[in-house]
């Protein structure tokens, strides 16, 4: 018997939003199940429904079997006994889940006391051991939530989930808002706790790579439904549903240049749960949708051993099945099939096709299919005029002759350009005046002298300044 079995679970909020629609899941003891999807796909609603933590007025249908007992049919007293002791949850956002006015040691000890597992003193001692188990000093039990970092608060939530020794732990995005190093520590801590105590784990995240590395099986949700389920590594590396394939392609792979240089995403957003599209809810965003996808909703189909996918193309011939990503791009290591390449428009026309897709005319064939005109004939088949003859068949005049046959006069040569005057000569050829002489040959006046040869007086000194005494003249 499975530890957890969900059968045809449906959740509809009071405003009519169908958050979960016919989900079927199964988890064995000691196994780890990952649930992936974008925000708004119904992952957190599914987690809250497992422990009946949904708000009042929410309609829940189907079955949630925990150790063979239907949680939805339990009385409230039995539900309170199951919570924390039979199944616990690590909520998304530890700061909002811890009470800010109570010490963390008291919050960890509270469920231990309520379920009668120990006295108050014994519960506090147990809280200290749980903190050490998750990598925190026992002395931090006296701290308030605001005195801890984000990673430490998340460790406290994990310690609280393990307090009463449950058989099932639901972790709703336990690594959200944590840096990469703390994420790795929290994930290793969860894996170790599951391995040591043999509990079942349902881990929810939007990070497909994290789930593939942590969990045994992986279920991908879209618009409240599971669209693909199977072994985690296979779903991540070789997804069969277009949505799961797009999620996998959105994360670059180390060592794969194509994914690093050309990261791919998925345009658009998940549909509104209160106004879902007809047929397959993914068809408005699907790059390989068929006409029938807008009319018929697709059930989960077997695509291999312990693997299912809800796509109309699943089970078709491999030549027709899509291997392309969200925009016609194949996943790493796979080639784009011709049918998907033609649909996505990512492959240029071949050498035998025109840009509009029609076949190109073979050599020697006109667009209308007829044979081309031979040399010397026109399109109508009549002979063309030979070279050197006019329309009337008479010979044209050769180049350089008149109509009467006489030779035309050759063009007169242009006059030769005159040579530039030599250096030191004027344009008229006369010699230039030497430096320091006038045009008449007389010597020019030296600098600082008048035409009569007298020296020019120095300029007067500026106002309010005394003229400097003249320099003594040496004899």
TISETOR-91962 format. One record per residue (C-alpha): residue in three letters; x, z, y. Coordinates in pm, whole numbers. Last residue first. Layout:
BEGIN
<r = ALA; xx = X; zz = Z; yy = Y>
...
This chain:
BEGIN
<r = UNK; xx = 8210; zz = -2471; yy = 10198>
<r = UNK; xx = 7932; zz = -2302; yy = 10001>
<r = UNK; xx = 7597; zz = -2294; yy = 10166>
<r = UNK; xx = 7417; zz = -1964; yy = 10141>
<r = UNK; xx = 7063; zz = -1990; yy = 9998>
<r = UNK; xx = 6795; zz = -1993; yy = 10259>
<r = UNK; xx = 6605; zz = -1669; yy = 10307>
<r = UNK; xx = 6275; zz = -1652; yy = 10118>
<r = UNK; xx = 5976; zz = -1712; yy = 10334>
<r = UNK; xx = 5760; zz = -1410; yy = 10383>
<r = UNK; xx = 5416; zz = -1416; yy = 10236>
<r = UNK; xx = 5090; zz = -1339; yy = 10409>
<r = UNK; xx = 5017; zz = -1714; yy = 10430>
<r = UNK; xx = 5179; zz = -1951; yy = 10187>
<r = UNK; xx = 5535; zz = -2076; yy = 10257>
<r = UNK; xx = 5580; zz = -2404; yy = 10453>
<r = UNK; xx = 5668; zz = -2716; yy = 10247>
<r = UNK; xx = 6038; zz = -2813; yy = 10238>
<r = UNK; xx = 6164; zz = -3056; yy = 10509>
<r = UNK; xx = 6219; zz = -3421; yy = 10402>
<r = UNK; xx = 6584; zz = -3528; yy = 10393>
<r = UNK; xx = 6678; zz = -3813; yy = 10622>
<r = UNK; xx = 6751; zz = -4157; yy = 10479>
<r = UNK; xx = 6551; zz = -4357; yy = 10738>
<r = UNK; xx = 6280; zz = -4434; yy = 10479>
<r = UNK; xx = 6242; zz = -4060; yy = 10419>
<r = UNK; xx = 6411; zz = -3865; yy = 10144>
<r = UNK; xx = 6284; zz = -3631; yy = 9863>
<r = UNK; xx = 6317; zz = -3884; yy = 9579>
<r = UNK; xx = 6565; zz = -4159; yy = 9664>
<r = UNK; xx = 6444; zz = -4451; yy = 9873>
<r = UNK; xx = 6431; zz = -4778; yy = 9679>
<r = UNK; xx = 6730; zz = -5011; yy = 9684>
<r = UNK; xx = 6665; zz = -5357; yy = 9823>
<r = UNK; xx = 6591; zz = -5647; yy = 9590>
<r = UNK; xx = 6291; zz = -5780; yy = 9781>
<r = UNK; xx = 6054; zz = -5661; yy = 9507>
<r = UNK; xx = 6194; zz = -5310; yy = 9550>
<r = UNK; xx = 6474; zz = -5157; yy = 9346>
<r = UNK; xx = 6511; zz = -4831; yy = 9143>
<r = UNK; xx = 6450; zz = -4988; yy = 8800>
<r = UNK; xx = 6536; zz = -5360; yy = 8800>
<r = UNK; xx = 6273; zz = -5602; yy = 8920>
<r = UNK; xx = 6130; zz = -5818; yy = 8640>
<r = UNK; xx = 6281; zz = -6161; yy = 8575>
<r = UNK; xx = 6052; zz = -6455; yy = 8647>
<r = UNK; xx = 5853; zz = -6616; yy = 8369>
<r = UNK; xx = 5519; zz = -6626; yy = 8548>
<r = UNK; xx = 5386; zz = -6335; yy = 8334>
<r = UNK; xx = 5684; zz = -6126; yy = 8448>
<r = UNK; xx = 5999; zz = -6090; yy = 8237>
<r = UNK; xx = 6170; zz = -5782; yy = 8088>
<r = UNK; xx = 6047; zz = -5845; yy = 7732>
<r = UNK; xx = 5980; zz = -6214; yy = 7684>
<r = UNK; xx = 5658; zz = -6375; yy = 7808>
<r = UNK; xx = 5400; zz = -6434; yy = 7531>
<r = UNK; xx = 5404; zz = -6780; yy = 7377>
<r = UNK; xx = 5121; zz = -7012; yy = 7465>
<r = UNK; xx = 4865; zz = -7081; yy = 7199>
<r = UNK; xx = 4870; zz = -7429; yy = 7056>
<r = UNK; xx = 4593; zz = -7654; yy = 7169>
<r = UNK; xx = 4320; zz = -7701; yy = 6910>
<r = UNK; xx = 4343; zz = -8005; yy = 6688>
<r = UNK; xx = 4088; zz = -8278; yy = 6741>
<r = UNK; xx = 3835; zz = -8302; yy = 6458>
<r = UNK; xx = 3877; zz = -8610; yy = 6249>
<r = UNK; xx = 3692; zz = -8923; yy = 6360>
<r = UNK; xx = 3422; zz = -9033; yy = 6117>
<r = UNK; xx = 3503; zz = -9298; yy = 5860>
<r = UNK; xx = 3273; zz = -9597; yy = 5864>
<r = UNK; xx = 3020; zz = -9639; yy = 5585>
<r = UNK; xx = 2727; zz = -9744; yy = 5804>
<r = UNK; xx = 2552; zz = -9409; yy = 5744>
<r = UNK; xx = 2865; zz = -9234; yy = 5873>
<r = UNK; xx = 3145; zz = -9102; yy = 5655>
<r = UNK; xx = 3320; zz = -8763; yy = 5622>
<r = UNK; xx = 3135; zz = -8647; yy = 5307>
<r = UNK; xx = 2993; zz = -8931; yy = 5105>
<r = UNK; xx = 2664; zz = -9088; yy = 5214>
<r = UNK; xx = 2381; zz = -9036; yy = 4964>
<r = UNK; xx = 2309; zz = -9288; yy = 4688>
<r = UNK; xx = 1956; zz = -9418; yy = 4675>
<r = UNK; xx = 1713; zz = -9275; yy = 4420>
<r = UNK; xx = 1427; zz = -9229; yy = 4664>
<r = UNK; xx = 1456; zz = -8846; yy = 4651>
<r = UNK; xx = 1826; zz = -8875; yy = 4742>
<r = UNK; xx = 2124; zz = -8930; yy = 4517>
<r = UNK; xx = 2460; zz = -8751; yy = 4494>
<r = UNK; xx = 2368; zz = -8532; yy = 4191>
<r = UNK; xx = 2098; zz = -8685; yy = 3980>
<r = UNK; xx = 1735; zz = -8625; yy = 4082>
<r = UNK; xx = 1533; zz = -8425; yy = 3825>
<r = UNK; xx = 1360; zz = -8583; yy = 3527>
<r = UNK; xx = 998; zz = -8487; yy = 3474>
<r = UNK; xx = 908; zz = -8210; yy = 3221>
<r = UNK; xx = 671; zz = -8019; yy = 3450>
<r = UNK; xx = 920; zz = -7730; yy = 3488>
<r = UNK; xx = 1186; zz = -7978; yy = 3595>
<r = UNK; xx = 1423; zz = -8185; yy = 3383>
<r = UNK; xx = 1797; zz = -8239; yy = 3404>
<r = UNK; xx = 1890; zz = -7956; yy = 3163>
<r = UNK; xx = 1602; zz = -7867; yy = 2933>
<r = UNK; xx = 1301; zz = -7670; yy = 3049>
<r = UNK; xx = 1249; zz = -7335; yy = 2869>
<r = UNK; xx = 1037; zz = -7320; yy = 2554>
<r = UNK; xx = 693; zz = -7166; yy = 2592>
<r = UNK; xx = 602; zz = -6800; yy = 2536>
<r = UNK; xx = 442; zz = -6741; yy = 2877>
<r = UNK; xx = 741; zz = -6528; yy = 2984>
<r = UNK; xx = 975; zz = -6823; yy = 2891>
<r = UNK; xx = 1165; zz = -6824; yy = 2562>
<r = UNK; xx = 1532; zz = -6919; yy = 2516>
<r = UNK; xx = 1653; zz = -6560; yy = 2457>
<r = UNK; xx = 1380; zz = -6332; yy = 2333>
<r = UNK; xx = 1122; zz = -6202; yy = 2581>
<r = UNK; xx = 1133; zz = -5818; yy = 2609>
<r = UNK; xx = 875; zz = -5613; yy = 2422>
<r = UNK; xx = 641; zz = -5410; yy = 2640>
<r = UNK; xx = 722; zz = -5045; yy = 2721>
<r = UNK; xx = 673; zz = -5065; yy = 3100>
<r = UNK; xx = 1051; zz = -5047; yy = 3152>
<r = UNK; xx = 1088; zz = -5359; yy = 2926>
<r = UNK; xx = 1175; zz = -5327; yy = 2559>
<r = UNK; xx = 1441; zz = -5476; yy = 2332>
<r = UNK; xx = 1735; zz = -5281; yy = 2484>
<r = UNK; xx = 1551; zz = -4954; yy = 2438>
<r = UNK; xx = 1339; zz = -4784; yy = 2703>
<r = UNK; xx = 1478; zz = -4458; yy = 2845>
<r = UNK; xx = 1422; zz = -4129; yy = 2653>
<r = UNK; xx = 1271; zz = -3824; yy = 2831>
<r = UNK; xx = 917; zz = -3963; yy = 2860>
<r = UNK; xx = 765; zz = -3663; yy = 2684>
<r = UNK; xx = 529; zz = -3869; yy = 2471>
<r = UNK; xx = 782; zz = -4142; yy = 2383>
<r = UNK; xx = 1049; zz = -3884; yy = 2299>
<r = UNK; xx = 798; zz = -3687; yy = 2092>
<r = UNK; xx = 712; zz = -3988; yy = 1877>
<r = UNK; xx = 1076; zz = -4097; yy = 1851>
<r = UNK; xx = 1199; zz = -3755; yy = 1724>
<r = UNK; xx = 1439; zz = -3563; yy = 1945>
<r = UNK; xx = 1748; zz = -3454; yy = 1755>
<r = UNK; xx = 1810; zz = -3098; yy = 1640>
<r = UNK; xx = 2123; zz = -2880; yy = 1682>
<r = UNK; xx = 1993; zz = -2679; yy = 1975>
<r = UNK; xx = 1615; zz = -2710; yy = 2016>
<r = UNK; xx = 1483; zz = -3051; yy = 2108>
<r = UNK; xx = 1398; zz = -3134; yy = 2471>
<r = UNK; xx = 1051; zz = -3291; yy = 2504>
<r = UNK; xx = 952; zz = -3073; yy = 2797>
<r = UNK; xx = 852; zz = -2755; yy = 2614>
<r = UNK; xx = 1093; zz = -2810; yy = 2326>
<r = UNK; xx = 1107; zz = -3099; yy = 2083>
<r = UNK; xx = 1092; zz = -3088; yy = 1703>
<r = UNK; xx = 740; zz = -3225; yy = 1689>
<r = UNK; xx = 597; zz = -3317; yy = 1346>
<r = UNK; xx = 546; zz = -3691; yy = 1302>
<r = UNK; xx = 854; zz = -3777; yy = 1099>
<r = UNK; xx = 833; zz = -3440; yy = 930>
<r = UNK; xx = 494; zz = -3534; yy = 786>
<r = UNK; xx = 226; zz = -3291; yy = 889>
<r = UNK; xx = 207; zz = -2931; yy = 770>
<r = UNK; xx = 213; zz = -2779; yy = 1118>
<r = UNK; xx = 110; zz = -3034; yy = 1379>
<r = UNK; xx = -225; zz = -2867; yy = 1449>
<r = UNK; xx = -46; zz = -2545; yy = 1543>
<r = UNK; xx = -117; zz = -2182; yy = 1454>
<r = UNK; xx = 200; zz = -2083; yy = 1268>
<r = UNK; xx = 259; zz = -1879; yy = 951>
<r = UNK; xx = 558; zz = -1754; yy = 750>
<r = UNK; xx = 578; zz = -1540; yy = 438>
<r = UNK; xx = 731; zz = -1832; yy = 241>
<r = UNK; xx = 674; zz = -2150; yy = 431>
<r = UNK; xx = 454; zz = -2307; yy = 694>
<r = UNK; xx = 125; zz = -2135; yy = 604>
<r = UNK; xx = -135; zz = -2204; yy = 869>
<r = UNK; xx = -272; zz = -1971; yy = 1136>
<r = UNK; xx = -594; zz = -2107; yy = 1280>
<r = UNK; xx = -612; zz = -2379; yy = 1547>
<r = UNK; xx = -892; zz = -2386; yy = 1801>
<r = UNK; xx = -1060; zz = -2726; yy = 1815>
<r = UNK; xx = -1165; zz = -2903; yy = 2134>
<r = UNK; xx = -865; zz = -2932; yy = 2368>
<r = UNK; xx = -630; zz = -2950; yy = 2070>
<r = UNK; xx = -819; zz = -3253; yy = 1935>
<r = UNK; xx = -672; zz = -3477; yy = 2201>
<r = UNK; xx = -323; zz = -3389; yy = 2085>
<r = UNK; xx = -79; zz = -3147; yy = 2247>
<r = UNK; xx = 295; zz = -3218; yy = 2235>
<r = UNK; xx = 401; zz = -3084; yy = 2576>
<r = UNK; xx = 175; zz = -2777; yy = 2552>
<r = UNK; xx = 84; zz = -2612; yy = 2882>
<r = UNK; xx = -288; zz = -2703; yy = 2895>
<r = UNK; xx = -295; zz = -2692; yy = 2508>
<r = UNK; xx = -200; zz = -2324; yy = 2479>
<r = UNK; xx = -555; zz = -2189; yy = 2455>
<r = UNK; xx = -626; zz = -2415; yy = 2159>
<r = UNK; xx = -986; zz = -2525; yy = 2198>
<r = UNK; xx = -1149; zz = -2433; yy = 2525>
<r = UNK; xx = -962; zz = -2263; yy = 2806>
<r = UNK; xx = -983; zz = -1883; yy = 2848>
<r = UNK; xx = -1164; zz = -1741; yy = 3148>
<r = UNK; xx = -1171; zz = -1358; yy = 3113>
<r = UNK; xx = -829; zz = -1346; yy = 2947>
<r = UNK; xx = -684; zz = -1546; yy = 3241>
<r = UNK; xx = -450; zz = -1808; yy = 3099>
<r = UNK; xx = -76; zz = -1758; yy = 3051>
<r = UNK; xx = 129; zz = -1905; yy = 3338>
<r = UNK; xx = 267; zz = -2248; yy = 3424>
<r = UNK; xx = 591; zz = -2421; yy = 3337>
<r = UNK; xx = 795; zz = -2316; yy = 3033>
<r = UNK; xx = 1169; zz = -2271; yy = 3059>
<r = UNK; xx = 1485; zz = -2456; yy = 2972>
<r = UNK; xx = 1845; zz = -2377; yy = 3049>
<r = UNK; xx = 2059; zz = -2690; yy = 3100>
<r = UNK; xx = 2425; zz = -2592; yy = 3127>
<r = UNK; xx = 2405; zz = -2284; yy = 2904>
<r = UNK; xx = 2156; zz = -2428; yy = 2655>
<r = UNK; xx = 2356; zz = -2748; yy = 2610>
<r = UNK; xx = 2691; zz = -2567; yy = 2606>
<r = UNK; xx = 2598; zz = -2359; yy = 2296>
<r = UNK; xx = 2869; zz = -2098; yy = 2240>
<r = UNK; xx = 2651; zz = -1806; yy = 2343>
<r = UNK; xx = 2287; zz = -1908; yy = 2338>
<r = UNK; xx = 2082; zz = -1934; yy = 2655>
<r = UNK; xx = 1735; zz = -1772; yy = 2647>
<r = UNK; xx = 1442; zz = -1993; yy = 2753>
<r = UNK; xx = 1481; zz = -2202; yy = 2435>
<r = UNK; xx = 1341; zz = -1920; yy = 2219>
<r = UNK; xx = 1035; zz = -1879; yy = 2439>
<r = UNK; xx = 978; zz = -2255; yy = 2439>
<r = UNK; xx = 997; zz = -2270; yy = 2058>
<r = UNK; xx = 748; zz = -1984; yy = 2030>
<r = UNK; xx = 511; zz = -2179; yy = 2255>
<r = UNK; xx = 560; zz = -2507; yy = 2067>
<r = UNK; xx = 487; zz = -2340; yy = 1729>
<r = UNK; xx = 742; zz = -2407; yy = 1454>
<r = UNK; xx = 1027; zz = -2183; yy = 1573>
<r = UNK; xx = 1365; zz = -2251; yy = 1412>
<r = UNK; xx = 1623; zz = -2008; yy = 1550>
<r = UNK; xx = 1399; zz = -1727; yy = 1676>
<r = UNK; xx = 1125; zz = -1764; yy = 1419>
<r = UNK; xx = 1380; zz = -1794; yy = 1139>
<r = UNK; xx = 1582; zz = -1489; yy = 1249>
<r = UNK; xx = 1274; zz = -1271; yy = 1283>
<r = UNK; xx = 1118; zz = -1356; yy = 947>
<r = UNK; xx = 765; zz = -1484; yy = 1008>
<r = UNK; xx = 474; zz = -1495; yy = 1248>
<r = UNK; xx = 349; zz = -1762; yy = 1488>
<r = UNK; xx = 49; zz = -1801; yy = 1720>
<r = UNK; xx = -69; zz = -1438; yy = 1711>
<r = UNK; xx = -363; zz = -1419; yy = 1948>
<r = UNK; xx = -441; zz = -1240; yy = 2275>
<r = UNK; xx = -358; zz = -1531; yy = 2504>
<r = UNK; xx = -24; zz = -1591; yy = 2331>
<r = UNK; xx = 143; zz = -1362; yy = 2080>
<r = UNK; xx = 463; zz = -1421; yy = 1880>
<r = UNK; xx = 511; zz = -1210; yy = 1566>
<r = UNK; xx = 860; zz = -1125; yy = 1440>
<r = UNK; xx = 982; zz = -974; yy = 1115>
<r = UNK; xx = 1293; zz = -771; yy = 1032>
<r = UNK; xx = 1353; zz = -636; yy = 1382>
<r = UNK; xx = 1657; zz = -559; yy = 1597>
<r = UNK; xx = 1851; zz = -883; yy = 1656>
<r = UNK; xx = 1544; zz = -1107; yy = 1659>
<r = UNK; xx = 1365; zz = -859; yy = 1883>
<r = UNK; xx = 1647; zz = -860; yy = 2136>
<r = UNK; xx = 1664; zz = -1243; yy = 2135>
<r = UNK; xx = 1288; zz = -1277; yy = 2187>
<r = UNK; xx = 1293; zz = -1068; yy = 2502>
<r = UNK; xx = 928; zz = -1019; yy = 2605>
<r = UNK; xx = 921; zz = -691; yy = 2415>
<r = UNK; xx = 713; zz = -486; yy = 2174>
<r = UNK; xx = 862; zz = -291; yy = 1884>
<r = UNK; xx = 647; zz = -175; yy = 1592>
<r = UNK; xx = 864; zz = 54; yy = 1380>
<r = UNK; xx = 796; zz = 207; yy = 1038>
<r = UNK; xx = 966; zz = 535; yy = 951>
<r = UNK; xx = 1239; zz = 581; yy = 689>
<r = UNK; xx = 1390; zz = 887; yy = 855>
<r = UNK; xx = 1755; zz = 778; yy = 869>
<r = UNK; xx = 1695; zz = 401; yy = 893>
<r = UNK; xx = 1424; zz = 424; yy = 1158>
<r = UNK; xx = 1625; zz = 671; yy = 1364>
<r = UNK; xx = 1937; zz = 454; yy = 1336>
<r = UNK; xx = 1751; zz = 143; yy = 1451>
<r = UNK; xx = 1602; zz = 329; yy = 1746>
<r = UNK; xx = 1943; zz = 465; yy = 1849>
<r = UNK; xx = 2105; zz = 121; yy = 1816>
<r = UNK; xx = 1835; zz = -21; yy = 2045>
<r = UNK; xx = 1881; zz = 258; yy = 2297>
<r = UNK; xx = 2260; zz = 211; yy = 2305>
<r = UNK; xx = 2231; zz = -168; yy = 2345>
<r = UNK; xx = 1983; zz = -128; yy = 2628>
<r = UNK; xx = 2211; zz = 124; yy = 2798>
<r = UNK; xx = 2493; zz = -134; yy = 2801>
<r = UNK; xx = 2267; zz = -414; yy = 2925>
<r = UNK; xx = 2115; zz = -223; yy = 3214>
<r = UNK; xx = 1773; zz = -65; yy = 3177>
<r = UNK; xx = 1460; zz = -182; yy = 3360>
<r = UNK; xx = 1269; zz = -235; yy = 3030>
<r = UNK; xx = 1452; zz = -118; yy = 2717>
<r = UNK; xx = 1163; zz = 65; yy = 2547>
<r = UNK; xx = 926; zz = -235; yy = 2579>
<r = UNK; xx = 632; zz = -63; yy = 2405>
<r = UNK; xx = 785; zz = 123; yy = 2111>
<r = UNK; xx = 524; zz = 209; yy = 1845>
<r = UNK; xx = 661; zz = 458; yy = 1592>
<r = UNK; xx = 501; zz = 507; yy = 1248>
<r = UNK; xx = 564; zz = 774; yy = 984>
<r = UNK; xx = 572; zz = 1055; yy = 1237>
<r = UNK; xx = 825; zz = 1343; yy = 1224>
<r = UNK; xx = 668; zz = 1573; yy = 1481>
<r = UNK; xx = 937; zz = 1541; yy = 1749>
<r = UNK; xx = 1040; zz = 1180; yy = 1681>
<r = UNK; xx = 828; zz = 1034; yy = 1963>
<r = UNK; xx = 947; zz = 1314; yy = 2194>
<r = UNK; xx = 1310; zz = 1231; yy = 2116>
<r = UNK; xx = 1240; zz = 865; yy = 2192>
<r = UNK; xx = 1082; zz = 960; yy = 2525>
<r = UNK; xx = 1382; zz = 1179; yy = 2607>
<r = UNK; xx = 1615; zz = 887; yy = 2532>
<r = UNK; xx = 1417; zz = 677; yy = 2782>
<r = UNK; xx = 1463; zz = 951; yy = 3040>
<r = UNK; xx = 1839; zz = 945; yy = 2977>
<r = UNK; xx = 1853; zz = 567; yy = 3023>
<r = UNK; xx = 1667; zz = 586; yy = 3352>
<r = UNK; xx = 1888; zz = 865; yy = 3484>
<r = UNK; xx = 1787; zz = 1230; yy = 3470>
<r = UNK; xx = 1721; zz = 1482; yy = 3748>
<r = UNK; xx = 1385; zz = 1322; yy = 3829>
<r = UNK; xx = 1261; zz = 1415; yy = 3480>
<r = UNK; xx = 1324; zz = 1787; yy = 3529>
<r = UNK; xx = 1614; zz = 1959; yy = 3356>
<r = UNK; xx = 1591; zz = 2268; yy = 3132>
<r = UNK; xx = 1624; zz = 2062; yy = 2812>
<r = UNK; xx = 1950; zz = 1919; yy = 2950>
<r = UNK; xx = 2132; zz = 2210; yy = 2782>
<r = UNK; xx = 2086; zz = 2044; yy = 2443>
<r = UNK; xx = 2328; zz = 1774; yy = 2550>
<r = UNK; xx = 2192; zz = 1417; yy = 2521>
<r = UNK; xx = 2274; zz = 1157; yy = 2252>
<r = UNK; xx = 1938; zz = 1101; yy = 2084>
<r = UNK; xx = 2004; zz = 1358; yy = 1811>
<r = UNK; xx = 2138; zz = 1603; yy = 2067>
<r = UNK; xx = 1805; zz = 1586; yy = 2248>
<r = UNK; xx = 1623; zz = 1635; yy = 1917>
<r = UNK; xx = 1829; zz = 1946; yy = 1845>
<r = UNK; xx = 1740; zz = 2096; yy = 2181>
<r = UNK; xx = 1370; zz = 2021; yy = 2126>
<r = UNK; xx = 1383; zz = 2197; yy = 1785>
<r = UNK; xx = 1511; zz = 2510; yy = 1956>
<r = UNK; xx = 1227; zz = 2484; yy = 2204>
<r = UNK; xx = 977; zz = 2441; yy = 1917>
<r = UNK; xx = 1119; zz = 2744; yy = 1734>
<r = UNK; xx = 1071; zz = 2960; yy = 2041>
<r = UNK; xx = 715; zz = 2834; yy = 2090>
<r = UNK; xx = 637; zz = 2869; yy = 1719>
<r = UNK; xx = 669; zz = 2578; yy = 1479>
<r = UNK; xx = 489; zz = 2278; yy = 1321>
<r = UNK; xx = 146; zz = 2385; yy = 1431>
<r = UNK; xx = 44; zz = 2044; yy = 1565>
<r = UNK; xx = 4; zz = 2187; yy = 1914>
<r = UNK; xx = 343; zz = 2363; yy = 1898>
<r = UNK; xx = 541; zz = 2051; yy = 1804>
<r = UNK; xx = 338; zz = 1845; yy = 2052>
<r = UNK; xx = 446; zz = 2080; yy = 2336>
<r = UNK; xx = 816; zz = 2115; yy = 2242>
<r = UNK; xx = 918; zz = 1777; yy = 2386>
<r = UNK; xx = 735; zz = 1848; yy = 2713>
<r = UNK; xx = 882; zz = 2198; yy = 2732>
<r = UNK; xx = 1236; zz = 2062; yy = 2691>
<r = UNK; xx = 1171; zz = 1797; yy = 2956>
<r = UNK; xx = 1093; zz = 2054; yy = 3220>
<r = UNK; xx = 750; zz = 2020; yy = 3374>
<r = UNK; xx = 660; zz = 1908; yy = 3728>
<r = UNK; xx = 739; zz = 1535; yy = 3685>
<r = UNK; xx = 527; zz = 1496; yy = 3369>
<r = UNK; xx = 689; zz = 1216; yy = 3168>
<r = UNK; xx = 510; zz = 883; yy = 3116>
<r = UNK; xx = 562; zz = 733; yy = 3462>
<r = UNK; xx = 938; zz = 794; yy = 3455>
<r = UNK; xx = 955; zz = 663; yy = 3096>
<r = UNK; xx = 830; zz = 315; yy = 3185>
<r = UNK; xx = 667; zz = 146; yy = 2886>
<r = UNK; xx = 546; zz = 414; yy = 2649>
<r = UNK; xx = 720; zz = 524; yy = 2332>
<r = UNK; xx = 435; zz = 581; yy = 2088>
<r = UNK; xx = 369; zz = 813; yy = 1799>
<r = UNK; xx = 198; zz = 778; yy = 1461>
<r = UNK; xx = 120; zz = 1037; yy = 1193>
<r = UNK; xx = 225; zz = 1355; yy = 1377>
<r = UNK; xx = 237; zz = 1226; yy = 1736>
<r = UNK; xx = -129; zz = 1114; yy = 1719>
<r = UNK; xx = -282; zz = 1160; yy = 1375>
<r = UNK; xx = -419; zz = 1509; yy = 1445>
<r = UNK; xx = -571; zz = 1395; yy = 1774>
<r = UNK; xx = -741; zz = 1105; yy = 1592>
<r = UNK; xx = -878; zz = 1345; yy = 1329>
<r = UNK; xx = -1042; zz = 1557; yy = 1594>
<r = UNK; xx = -1172; zz = 1246; yy = 1767>
<r = UNK; xx = -1348; zz = 1122; yy = 1454>
<r = UNK; xx = -1182; zz = 838; yy = 1267>
<r = UNK; xx = -1350; zz = 497; yy = 1220>
<r = UNK; xx = -1113; zz = 308; yy = 1452>
<r = UNK; xx = -810; zz = 463; yy = 1281>
<r = UNK; xx = -913; zz = 328; yy = 942>
<r = UNK; xx = -728; zz = 517; yy = 670>
<r = UNK; xx = -516; zz = 323; yy = 417>
<r = UNK; xx = -187; zz = 476; yy = 530>
<r = UNK; xx = -282; zz = 366; yy = 880>
<r = UNK; xx = -549; zz = 95; yy = 859>
<r = UNK; xx = -656; zz = -57; yy = 1189>
<r = UNK; xx = -979; zz = -255; yy = 1130>
<r = UNK; xx = -1181; zz = -503; yy = 1334>
<r = UNK; xx = -1350; zz = -449; yy = 1668>
<r = UNK; xx = -1269; zz = -269; yy = 1991>
<r = UNK; xx = -1496; zz = -270; yy = 2298>
<r = UNK; xx = -1344; zz = -103; yy = 2603>
<r = UNK; xx = -1586; zz = 112; yy = 2804>
<r = UNK; xx = -1351; zz = 409; yy = 2824>
<r = UNK; xx = -984; zz = 324; yy = 2861>
<r = UNK; xx = -764; zz = 235; yy = 2562>
<r = UNK; xx = -556; zz = 500; yy = 2384>
<r = UNK; xx = -705; zz = 446; yy = 2041>
<r = UNK; xx = -370; zz = 486; yy = 1861>
<r = UNK; xx = -333; zz = 125; yy = 1740>
<r = UNK; xx = -536; zz = 6; yy = 2041>
<r = UNK; xx = -261; zz = 112; yy = 2281>
<r = UNK; xx = -8; zz = -112; yy = 2109>
<r = UNK; xx = -248; zz = -409; yy = 2100>
<r = UNK; xx = -319; zz = -369; yy = 2470>
<r = UNK; xx = 56; zz = -362; yy = 2532>
<r = UNK; xx = 103; zz = -698; yy = 2359>
<r = UNK; xx = -204; zz = -875; yy = 2501>
<r = UNK; xx = -48; zz = -1200; yy = 2632>
<r = UNK; xx = -47; zz = -1087; yy = 2995>
<r = UNK; xx = 330; zz = -1068; yy = 3034>
<r = UNK; xx = 488; zz = -1327; yy = 2810>
<r = UNK; xx = 518; zz = -1287; yy = 2435>
<r = UNK; xx = 693; zz = -1100; yy = 2159>
<r = UNK; xx = 586; zz = -852; yy = 1889>
<r = UNK; xx = 864; zz = -719; yy = 1666>
<r = UNK; xx = 805; zz = -557; yy = 1328>
<r = UNK; xx = 1059; zz = -318; yy = 1177>
<r = UNK; xx = 1036; zz = -198; yy = 817>
<r = UNK; xx = 1094; zz = 152; yy = 675>
<r = UNK; xx = 735; zz = 179; yy = 558>
<r = UNK; xx = 562; zz = -159; yy = 535>
<r = UNK; xx = 400; zz = -340; yy = 825>
<r = UNK; xx = 108; zz = -587; yy = 827>
<r = UNK; xx = -56; zz = -780; yy = 1108>
<r = UNK; xx = -382; zz = -969; yy = 1169>
<r = UNK; xx = -498; zz = -1028; yy = 1527>
<r = UNK; xx = -846; zz = -1171; yy = 1593>
<r = UNK; xx = -856; zz = -1190; yy = 1969>
<r = UNK; xx = -681; zz = -929; yy = 2185>
<r = UNK; xx = -718; zz = -918; yy = 2567>
<r = UNK; xx = -1067; zz = -1068; yy = 2585>
<r = UNK; xx = -1149; zz = -990; yy = 2949>
<r = UNK; xx = -1519; zz = -913; yy = 2984>
<r = UNK; xx = -1494; zz = -665; yy = 3272>
<r = UNK; xx = -1536; zz = -371; yy = 3031>
<r = UNK; xx = -1230; zz = -475; yy = 2833>
<r = UNK; xx = -1247; zz = -672; yy = 2509>
<r = UNK; xx = -1020; zz = -587; yy = 2216>
<r = UNK; xx = -1037; zz = -768; yy = 1882>
<r = UNK; xx = -851; zz = -682; yy = 1562>
<r = UNK; xx = -909; zz = -915; yy = 1267>
<r = UNK; xx = -731; zz = -684; yy = 1021>
<r = UNK; xx = -435; zz = -467; yy = 1117>
<r = UNK; xx = -241; zz = -307; yy = 831>
<r = UNK; xx = 5; zz = -25; yy = 877>
<r = UNK; xx = 198; zz = 169; yy = 610>
<r = UNK; xx = 126; zz = -93; yy = 347>
<r = UNK; xx = 0; zz = 0; yy = 0>
